[in-house]
Amino acid sequence: MDPAFVVAPVNRRVFGSFVEHMGRCVYTGIYEPGHPTADEDGLREDVLDLVRELGVTTVRYPGGNFVSGYRWEDGVGPVADRPTRLDPAWRAVESNAFGLNEFMRWAVRAGVEPMLAINLGTRGLQEAVDLLEYTNHPGGTTLSELRVEHGAREPHDVRMWCLGNEMDGPWQLGHKTADEYGRLAAETARALRQFDPGLELVACGSSSRAMPTFGAWEATVLEHTYDLVDHISAHAYYQLHGDDHASFLASSVDMDRFIQQVVATADHVGARLGSDKRVDISFDEWNVWYLEQKVGDAPTAPRDWAVAPRTSEDAYTVLDAVVVGSLLITLLRHADRVTAACQAQLVNTLSLIRTEPGGPAWRQSSFHPFALTSRHAVGTVLDLRLDAPTLATDRHGPVPLLDAVATHDADSGRLAVFVVNRHPSEPVSFTSSLRAFGGATLLEAVVLADDDLTATNTQDDPDRVVPRGHPDASVAGEALLADLPPASWSMFVLDVT
């Protein structure tokens, strides 16, 4: 590590999350009127406390697949007058008791920046500009005065907007070809910029690197939108397959390749168009998600439509938390091009935080690497040189045994080092040179690891999986030394002033 060699400043938007009307993320998640901790708006204070502790900076709303069939007008105005709709994305009944203005009040309370997604599935350009006018225009027009009438006197001033969601997916309402979507996204972007040229806009990239259209989709969409958007989205979910722990612990290798390939595609389109502009990546959906082993999923029969069903409420293990920590390492390592990211989702549904209706809220195992990384990864990301043996994996081939990133904050003199040992059963000795810093003091060293890789946090045992003090980390001369347990995530914070 050397403070003279950097990747880019840490963009705080990388520590974003995602609130979708999916399962219990909203209802009995962030919003539950009548809960013992609920405020006058029905927002759960116990969840708000955990969101602030988590260090979330940006939250994407209201979807996700949900947004492609959503009518934003349903979620504003007097709650008693709002329509109840069927949500085909998650086969649920949507009451619309929680909508745009409730989310904005929640965002203010949580201290997060809102990122809004626009329905370009069943709706289009007119609805998008109407939503922008309602949301951001100060007043004096029909839609802006309607917002004032609805209790939001000041404009919400949302700066970041997603032009649809996963429009390449056949499962998406209003699924389109790349040309169809690219043209609609370009028309919408032009219209939005006529209202406010300073908006930040995100075009839909492929919904997965495994999509058969991946690469070609990004290229075609960007040919339509390159000079009109600031970001192209990337989405990725990972899970343990059988007992292949080594491949699962190396999931970030796939994310790393995904980012490299999207960057290469975007830059190629920019070169072809002769543009000096650079399009960055909004990695606005990522997490561990057991798509093949869902627990408590929404029923599939039409007669079983339900209100806020328990959907994908994965109980995350020690192993899952280590992978989440490793994915954060990858996002930081690409700080020069990944300028926003949203862990999906925030509460209950494939979440960092769990709740029970009328009951407690608690931290999932994966809460901890996110919270600690958000708190300590500040300043600039250093351009590391890693020397490690390789580990054979079935899914990703040979991968480095270690995954690591470091950040340096010159103002505070703090150096933070995040390291994952990908070996599922063997410890590894770790040494990091500090000679470029001219001395260092170890301030904090923690490790998330356990002999039981399947251990989880539960309502009855919410602190079963927590980071603990590193038993043998030290600074000796010009080196940081530690023994890393198998399948572990570690963090070291040093004073290098």
C-alpha positions as CSV (number, residue, x, y, z in Angstrom):
1,M,0.0,0.0,0.0
2,D,1.2,3.5,-0.8
3,P,-0.7,6.8,-0.4
4,A,0.7,8.0,-3.6
5,F,-1.1,5.3,-5.7
6,V,-4.8,5.7,-5.6
7,V,-7.8,4.4,-7.5
8,A,-10.3,7.2,-6.7
9,P,-12.0,9.0,-3.8
10,V,-14.5,6.9,-1.9
11,N,-18.0,7.8,-3.3
12,R,-20.4,7.7,-0.4
13,R,-23.2,6.6,-2.7
14,V,-21.5,3.2,-2.9
15,F,-23.0,2.5,0.5
16,G,-26.6,2.7,-0.8
17,S,-29.5,0.3,-0.2
18,F,-32.9,-0.4,-1.7
19,V,-36.5,-0.2,-0.5
20,E,-38.9,-2.0,-2.8
21,H,-42.6,-2.8,-2.4
22,M,-41.6,-6.5,-2.2
23,G,-42.6,-8.8,0.7
24,R,-42.3,-7.0,4.0
25,C,-39.7,-4.5,3.2
26,V,-42.1,-1.6,3.4
27,Y,-45.1,-2.9,5.4
28,T,-44.1,-4.1,8.8
29,G,-40.5,-3.3,7.8
30,I,-39.8,0.4,7.6
31,Y,-43.5,1.3,8.0
32,E,-45.9,-0.1,10.7
33,P,-48.5,2.2,12.2
34,G,-49.4,1.0,15.6
35,H,-46.0,-0.5,16.3
36,P,-44.7,0.4,19.8
37,T,-41.8,2.4,18.2
38,A,-43.8,4.0,15.4
39,D,-43.8,7.8,15.0
40,E,-46.7,9.9,14.0
41,D,-46.1,8.9,10.3
42,G,-46.1,5.2,11.1
43,L,-42.3,4.9,10.6
44,R,-40.6,2.3,12.9
45,E,-38.1,4.1,15.1
46,D,-36.2,0.9,15.9
47,V,-35.6,0.3,12.2
48,L,-34.6,4.0,11.7
49,D,-32.0,3.6,14.5
50,L,-30.5,0.5,12.8
51,V,-30.5,2.2,9.3
52,R,-28.5,5.1,10.8
53,E,-26.1,2.7,12.5
54,L,-25.7,0.8,9.2
55,G,-24.4,4.0,7.5
56,V,-26.7,3.8,4.5
57,T,-26.2,6.9,2.3
58,T,-28.6,6.5,-0.7
59,V,-31.8,4.4,-1.0
60,R,-33.4,3.4,-4.3
61,Y,-37.2,3.4,-4.4
62,P,-39.9,2.0,-5.2
63,G,-38.4,-0.9,-7.2
64,G,-37.2,-3.1,-8.6
65,N,-39.7,-5.2,-10.5
66,F,-42.5,-3.5,-8.7
67,V,-41.9,-0.2,-10.4
68,S,-42.6,-1.6,-13.9
69,G,-46.3,-1.8,-13.0
70,Y,-46.5,1.1,-10.5
71,R,-48.7,4.2,-10.9
72,W,-47.0,6.8,-8.7
73,E,-50.3,8.7,-8.4
74,D,-51.8,5.8,-6.4
75,G,-49.4,6.5,-3.6
76,V,-50.0,10.2,-3.0
77,G,-52.9,12.2,-1.4
78,P,-55.2,11.1,1.5
79,V,-54.5,7.5,2.4
80,A,-58.2,6.7,2.7
81,D,-58.7,7.7,-1.0
82,R,-55.8,5.6,-2.4
83,P,-56.7,2.6,-4.5
84,T,-55.8,-1.0,-3.7
85,R,-54.1,-2.7,-6.6
86,L,-52.7,-6.1,-7.5
87,D,-48.9,-6.2,-7.9
88,P,-48.1,-8.9,-10.5
89,A,-44.3,-8.5,-10.0
90,W,-44.5,-10.2,-6.6
91,R,-48.1,-11.5,-6.7
92,A,-49.1,-9.3,-3.8
93,V,-51.9,-6.9,-2.9
94,E,-50.7,-3.3,-2.7
95,S,-52.6,-1.0,-0.4
96,N,-50.7,2.1,-1.4
97,A,-50.8,3.3,2.2
98,F,-47.1,4.1,1.8
99,G,-46.0,6.1,-1.2
100,L,-43.8,8.9,-2.5
101,N,-44.2,11.5,0.2
102,E,-44.1,8.9,3.0
103,F,-40.8,7.6,1.5
104,M,-39.4,11.1,1.4
105,R,-40.3,11.8,5.0
106,W,-38.6,8.4,5.9
107,A,-35.5,9.4,3.9
108,V,-35.2,12.7,5.8
109,R,-35.6,10.8,9.1
110,A,-33.0,8.2,8.1
111,G,-30.6,10.8,6.7
112,V,-30.3,9.2,3.3
113,E,-30.4,10.5,-0.3
114,P,-33.4,9.3,-2.3
115,M,-32.9,7.6,-5.7
116,L,-36.2,7.3,-7.6
117,A,-37.0,4.7,-10.2
118,I,-39.4,5.5,-13.1
119,N,-41.9,3.1,-14.6
120,L,-40.9,2.6,-18.2
121,G,-42.6,-0.8,-18.4
122,T,-46.4,-0.1,-18.5
123,R,-45.9,3.7,-18.6
124,G,-43.7,6.2,-20.4
125,L,-42.4,9.7,-21.1
126,Q,-45.5,11.7,-20.0
127,E,-45.8,9.9,-16.6
128,A,-42.1,10.4,-16.0
129,V,-42.2,14.2,-16.5
130,D,-45.3,14.4,-14.5
131,L,-43.6,12.6,-11.6
132,L,-40.6,14.9,-11.9
133,E,-42.8,18.0,-11.8
134,Y,-44.7,16.7,-8.8
135,T,-41.6,15.8,-7.0
136,N,-39.1,18.6,-7.7
137,H,-40.9,21.7,-8.9
138,P,-41.2,24.4,-6.2
139,G,-44.8,25.4,-6.9
140,G,-47.2,27.4,-9.0
141,T,-48.2,24.5,-11.3
142,T,-51.0,22.0,-11.1
143,L,-48.8,19.0,-10.1
144,S,-46.4,20.9,-7.8
145,E,-49.4,22.5,-6.0
146,L,-50.9,19.1,-5.7
147,R,-47.8,18.0,-3.8
148,V,-48.2,21.0,-1.6
149,E,-51.8,20.1,-1.0
150,H,-50.6,16.6,0.0
151,G,-48.6,18.1,2.8
152,A,-45.1,18.4,1.1
153,R,-44.7,22.2,0.8
154,E,-41.0,22.1,-0.1
155,P,-39.9,20.2,-3.3
156,H,-38.1,17.0,-2.7
157,D,-35.3,17.8,-5.1
158,V,-34.4,14.3,-6.0
159,R,-31.3,14.3,-8.1
160,M,-30.8,10.7,-9.2
161,W,-33.4,8.9,-11.3
162,C,-33.4,5.4,-12.7
163,L,-34.9,5.1,-16.2
164,G,-36.9,1.9,-15.6
165,N,-35.7,-1.4,-14.2
166,E,-34.3,-4.6,-15.7
167,M,-36.1,-4.0,-19.0
168,D,-34.1,-6.8,-20.7
169,G,-35.9,-9.4,-18.4
170,P,-38.7,-11.4,-19.9
171,W,-40.3,-11.4,-16.4
172,Q,-40.5,-7.6,-16.5
173,L,-43.8,-5.9,-17.2
174,G,-43.3,-4.1,-20.4
175,H,-40.2,-6.1,-21.3
176,K,-38.5,-4.5,-24.4
177,T,-35.8,-5.2,-26.9
178,A,-32.6,-3.2,-26.4
179,D,-33.6,-0.9,-29.3
180,E,-37.1,-0.4,-28.0
181,Y,-35.9,0.4,-24.5
182,G,-32.9,2.5,-25.7
183,R,-35.2,4.8,-27.7
184,L,-37.7,5.2,-24.9
185,A,-34.9,5.8,-22.3
186,A,-33.4,8.4,-24.6
187,E,-36.7,10.2,-25.2
188,T,-37.4,10.2,-21.5
189,A,-33.9,11.4,-20.6
190,R,-34.2,14.3,-23.1
191,A,-37.5,15.3,-21.6
192,L,-36.3,15.2,-18.0
193,R,-33.3,17.3,-18.9
194,Q,-35.5,19.9,-20.5
195,F,-37.0,20.3,-17.1
196,D,-33.7,20.1,-15.2
197,P,-30.4,19.6,-17.1
198,G,-28.6,18.9,-13.8
199,L,-30.3,15.6,-13.0
200,E,-28.3,12.3,-12.8
201,L,-29.8,9.6,-14.9
202,V,-29.3,5.9,-14.9
203,A,-30.0,3.7,-18.0
204,C,-30.9,0.1,-17.5
205,G,-28.1,-2.3,-18.1
206,S,-28.5,-6.1,-18.2
207,S,-30.3,-7.5,-15.2
208,S,-27.5,-10.1,-14.9
209,R,-24.1,-11.0,-16.4
210,A,-25.7,-14.3,-17.2
211,M,-28.3,-12.9,-19.5
212,P,-27.9,-14.1,-23.1
213,T,-28.1,-10.5,-24.2
214,F,-25.4,-9.2,-21.8
215,G,-22.9,-6.9,-23.5
216,A,-25.0,-6.5,-26.6
217,W,-27.8,-5.0,-24.5
218,E,-25.5,-2.4,-22.9
219,A,-23.9,-1.5,-26.2
220,T,-27.3,-0.9,-28.0
221,V,-28.8,1.0,-25.1
222,L,-25.8,3.2,-24.7
223,E,-25.8,4.0,-28.5
224,H,-29.2,5.5,-27.9
225,T,-28.5,7.2,-24.6
226,Y,-24.7,7.7,-24.2
227,D,-24.7,11.5,-24.1
228,L,-28.0,11.7,-22.2
229,V,-27.2,9.5,-19.1
230,D,-24.6,9.5,-16.4
231,H,-24.7,5.8,-15.3
232,I,-25.6,2.4,-16.6
233,S,-27.0,0.0,-14.1
234,A,-25.6,-3.4,-13.1
235,H,-27.4,-6.1,-10.9
236,A,-25.9,-9.2,-9.4
237,Y,-27.0,-11.7,-6.8
238,Y,-25.0,-14.7,-5.5
239,Q,-25.8,-17.8,-3.5
240,L,-24.2,-20.9,-2.2
241,H,-24.7,-23.9,-4.5
242,G,-24.7,-27.2,-2.5
243,D,-21.6,-27.3,-0.4
244,D,-19.3,-25.5,-2.9
245,H,-18.0,-23.1,-0.3
246,A,-14.9,-22.2,-2.3
247,S,-16.8,-20.9,-5.3
248,F,-19.3,-19.0,-3.1
249,L,-16.5,-17.3,-1.2
250,A,-15.1,-16.2,-4.6
251,S,-18.3,-14.7,-5.8
252,S,-16.7,-11.2,-6.0
253,V,-14.5,-12.5,-8.9
254,D,-17.7,-12.7,-11.0
255,M,-18.7,-9.2,-9.8
256,D,-15.2,-7.9,-10.7
257,R,-15.4,-9.3,-14.2
258,F,-18.9,-8.0,-14.6
259,I,-17.7,-4.4,-13.8
260,Q,-14.7,-4.7,-16.1
261,Q,-16.9,-5.9,-19.0
262,V,-19.5,-3.1,-18.5
263,V,-16.8,-0.5,-18.3
264,A,-15.2,-1.9,-21.5
265,T,-18.5,-1.9,-23.3
266,A,-19.4,1.7,-22.2
267,D,-16.0,3.0,-23.2
268,H,-16.2,1.3,-26.6
269,V,-19.5,2.9,-27.3
270,G,-18.1,6.3,-26.2
271,A,-15.1,5.8,-28.5
272,R,-17.3,4.9,-31.5
273,L,-19.5,8.0,-30.9
274,G,-16.4,10.2,-30.6
275,S,-17.6,11.3,-27.1
276,D,-15.3,12.7,-24.4
277,K,-17.9,11.9,-21.8
278,R,-17.6,8.9,-19.4
279,V,-20.5,6.8,-18.4
280,D,-20.1,5.2,-14.9
281,I,-21.8,2.3,-13.2
282,S,-24.7,2.4,-10.8
283,F,-24.5,-1.1,-9.2
284,D,-28.0,-0.5,-7.8
285,E,-28.9,-4.1,-6.9
286,W,-26.5,-6.6,-5.3
287,N,-26.5,-9.1,-2.5
288,V,-26.6,-12.7,-1.6
289,W,-30.0,-14.1,-2.5
290,Y,-31.1,-17.7,-2.4
291,L,-33.2,-17.6,-5.6
292,E,-33.2,-21.4,-6.0
293,Q,-34.1,-22.0,-2.3
294,K,-36.6,-19.3,-1.4
295,V,-38.2,-19.5,2.0
296,G,-41.6,-18.0,2.6
297,D,-42.1,-16.9,-1.0
298,A,-45.3,-15.3,-2.2
299,P,-47.8,-18.0,-3.4
300,T,-48.0,-18.6,-7.1
301,A,-51.8,-19.2,-7.4
302,P,-53.8,-16.2,-8.4
303,R,-56.4,-17.0,-5.6
304,D,-53.6,-16.6,-3.0
305,W,-52.7,-12.9,-3.6
306,A,-51.8,-11.5,-0.2
307,V,-50.9,-8.2,1.5
308,A,-47.1,-8.0,2.3
309,P,-46.4,-11.7,2.2
310,R,-43.2,-13.1,3.6
311,T,-41.0,-13.1,0.5
312,S,-37.3,-14.2,0.3
313,E,-36.7,-13.6,4.0
314,D,-33.3,-15.3,3.9
315,A,-31.6,-15.8,7.3
316,Y,-28.0,-14.9,6.4
317,T,-25.2,-17.0,7.7
318,V,-21.6,-16.4,8.7
319,L,-20.6,-17.5,5.2
320,D,-23.1,-15.1,3.6
321,A,-21.8,-12.2,5.6
322,V,-18.2,-12.9,4.5
323,V,-19.3,-12.9,0.9
324,V,-21.2,-9.6,1.4
325,G,-18.0,-8.1,2.9
326,S,-16.0,-9.4,-0.2
327,L,-18.6,-7.8,-2.6
328,L,-18.1,-4.5,-0.8
329,I,-14.3,-4.8,-1.3
330,T,-14.9,-5.2,-5.1
331,L,-17.2,-2.2,-5.3
332,L,-14.6,-0.1,-3.5
333,R,-11.8,-1.4,-5.6
334,H,-13.6,-0.1,-8.7
335,A,-14.3,3.3,-7.1
336,D,-13.1,5.0,-10.3
337,R,-16.1,3.7,-12.2
338,V,-18.7,2.4,-9.7
339,T,-20.0,5.7,-8.4
340,A,-23.2,4.3,-6.8
341,A,-24.4,1.0,-5.5
342,C,-27.5,-0.3,-3.6
343,Q,-27.5,-3.4,-1.5
344,A,-30.8,-5.1,-2.0
345,Q,-32.8,-4.9,0.1
346,L,-32.8,-3.0,3.4
347,V,-35.4,-4.7,5.6
348,N,-36.9,-8.3,5.8
349,T,-36.6,-9.2,2.1
350,L,-33.1,-10.5,1.4
351,S,-32.1,-7.9,3.9
352,L,-29.5,-6.6,6.4
353,I,-32.2,-5.8,8.9
354,R,-35.1,-8.1,10.1
355,T,-38.3,-7.3,11.9
356,E,-41.3,-8.9,13.3
357,P,-44.8,-7.3,13.2
358,G,-45.4,-5.7,16.5
359,G,-42.0,-7.1,17.7
360,P,-38.3,-6.4,17.6
361,A,-35.9,-5.4,14.9
362,W,-32.4,-7.0,14.7
363,R,-29.2,-7.1,12.7
364,Q,-28.6,-9.9,10.2
365,S,-25.0,-11.3,10.1
366,S,-24.4,-9.3,6.9
367,F,-25.3,-6.0,8.6
368,H,-21.9,-5.9,10.3
369,P,-19.4,-5.9,7.4
370,F,-21.6,-3.3,5.6
371,A,-21.8,-1.0,8.7
372,L,-18.1,-1.2,9.5
373,T,-17.0,-0.7,5.9
374,S,-19.4,2.3,5.5
375,R,-18.0,3.8,8.8
376,H,-14.3,3.3,8.1
377,A,-13.9,3.3,4.3
378,V,-13.3,7.1,3.8
379,G,-10.9,9.2,1.9
380,T,-9.4,7.5,-1.2
381,V,-9.2,3.9,-2.3
382,L,-5.6,2.8,-2.6
383,D,-4.3,0.9,-5.6
384,L,-3.0,-2.3,-3.9
385,R,-0.6,-4.9,-5.1
386,L,-1.7,-8.3,-3.8
387,D,0.6,-11.3,-3.7
388,A,-1.3,-14.5,-2.7
389,P,-1.4,-18.1,-3.7
390,T,-4.4,-19.2,-5.7
391,L,-7.4,-21.3,-4.7
392,A,-9.1,-23.6,-7.1
393,T,-12.9,-23.1,-7.6
394,D,-15.4,-25.0,-9.7
395,R,-17.2,-21.8,-10.9
396,H,-14.5,-19.2,-11.2
397,G,-11.3,-21.2,-11.9
398,P,-8.2,-20.3,-9.8
399,V,-8.7,-17.2,-7.7
400,P,-6.4,-15.3,-5.3
401,L,-6.7,-16.8,-1.8
402,L,-7.2,-13.2,-0.4
403,D,-9.5,-10.4,-1.4
404,A,-8.5,-7.0,-0.1
405,V,-8.9,-3.3,-0.4
406,A,-7.6,-0.3,1.6
407,T,-8.7,3.3,2.0
408,H,-6.6,6.2,3.3
409,D,-8.0,9.5,4.7
410,A,-5.2,12.0,4.6
411,D,-7.2,14.5,6.7
412,S,-7.6,12.2,9.7
413,G,-4.5,10.1,9.1
414,R,-6.6,6.9,9.2
415,L,-5.8,3.8,7.1
416,A,-8.5,1.1,6.8
417,V,-7.7,-2.3,5.4
418,F,-10.4,-4.9,4.6
419,V,-9.4,-8.5,3.9
420,V,-11.3,-11.7,3.2
421,N,-9.7,-15.2,3.5
422,R,-11.5,-17.2,0.8
423,H,-10.3,-20.6,1.9
424,P,-13.2,-22.4,3.4
425,S,-11.2,-24.5,5.8
426,E,-7.7,-23.2,6.2
427,P,-6.3,-20.1,8.0
428,V,-3.8,-17.9,6.2
429,S,-1.1,-15.6,7.5
430,F,-1.4,-12.0,6.2
431,T,1.2,-9.3,6.0
432,S,0.8,-5.8,4.7
433,S,3.6,-3.4,4.1
434,L,3.3,0.0,5.8
435,R,6.7,1.4,4.9
436,A,5.2,4.1,2.6
437,F,3.4,5.6,5.6
438,G,6.4,6.0,7.9
439,G,4.9,4.4,10.9
440,A,1.5,3.2,12.1
441,T,-0.5,2.4,15.2
442,L,-3.2,-0.2,15.1
443,L,-6.4,1.3,16.5
444,E,-8.9,-1.4,15.8
445,A,-8.9,-4.9,14.5
446,V,-12.0,-7.1,14.1
447,V,-12.8,-10.4,12.4
448,L,-16.1,-12.0,11.4
449,A,-15.6,-15.7,11.4
450,D,-17.1,-18.8,13.2
451,D,-16.5,-22.5,13.5
452,D,-20.2,-22.9,12.4
453,L,-20.4,-21.3,9.0
454,T,-24.2,-21.7,9.0
455,A,-24.8,-19.7,12.2
456,T,-27.3,-16.9,11.9
457,N,-28.8,-14.1,14.0
458,T,-32.4,-14.7,15.0
459,Q,-35.1,-12.9,17.0
460,D,-34.2,-15.0,20.0
461,D,-30.5,-14.7,19.5
462,P,-29.8,-11.5,17.6
463,D,-26.1,-11.3,18.4
464,R,-25.1,-14.9,17.6
465,V,-23.0,-13.6,14.7
466,V,-21.0,-10.4,15.4
467,P,-17.5,-9.2,14.6
468,R,-15.0,-9.8,17.4
469,G,-11.6,-8.4,18.3
470,H,-8.9,-9.9,16.2
471,P,-6.9,-12.1,18.6
472,D,-3.4,-11.7,17.1
473,A,-3.3,-8.6,14.8
474,S,-0.3,-6.4,15.4
475,V,2.0,-3.8,13.8
476,A,5.6,-5.0,13.8
477,G,8.1,-2.6,12.3
478,E,6.8,-1.5,8.9
479,A,4.2,-4.3,8.6
480,L,0.6,-5.1,9.6
481,L,0.5,-8.8,10.6
482,A,-2.5,-11.1,11.3
483,D,-3.6,-14.7,11.0
484,L,-6.9,-14.8,9.2
485,P,-9.3,-17.6,10.1
486,P,-10.9,-19.7,7.3
487,A,-13.9,-18.1,5.5
488,S,-13.4,-14.8,7.3
489,W,-13.8,-11.1,6.8
490,S,-11.4,-8.8,8.7
491,M,-11.0,-5.1,9.2
492,F,-7.9,-3.2,10.4
493,V,-7.9,0.5,11.2
494,L,-4.6,2.3,11.7
495,D,-3.3,5.7,12.6
496,V,-0.7,6.7,10.0
497,T,-0.3,10.4,10.9
